[in-house]
Amino acid sequence: MKKTVVAIVGMLILVAIPVFAHHAAEGIVDEEIYEMIDIMVADTPHGDLTLDDLGGGMVEMTITTRTPREMESLLEDGLLTYAAMLDGDVSITIDFDVRSVEMTITQQE
């Protein structure tokens, strides 16, 4: 199951990045994108979002869900699409634990 989810996420990233590489977020500021992600996570029954300004133009967003299915639902609802709209260098990691799934989105402007 874990390998399947990781494979799906990898494929989605490979498809999403080229599609949105040409100013897909033109006219949308990062704060609006963070707000859209926050609203999406708020609608997830056991989802939690933490947003930290690390200084120096670096922002880290951590999204935690209790199950892989909940994270998969966020991905299906367009979470990667929103993340791809952020300016600068953006990296995404997903960690699976016994009791949770954690996605960390780091943005360096």
Secondary structure, DSSP 4 states (H G I P E B T S, - for coil): -HHHHHHHHHHHHHHHHHHHTTTTTTT--HHHHHHHHHHHHHTSTT-EEEEEEEETTEEEEEEEESSHHHHHHHHHTTHHHHHHTSSSEEEEEEEE-SS-EEEEEEEE-
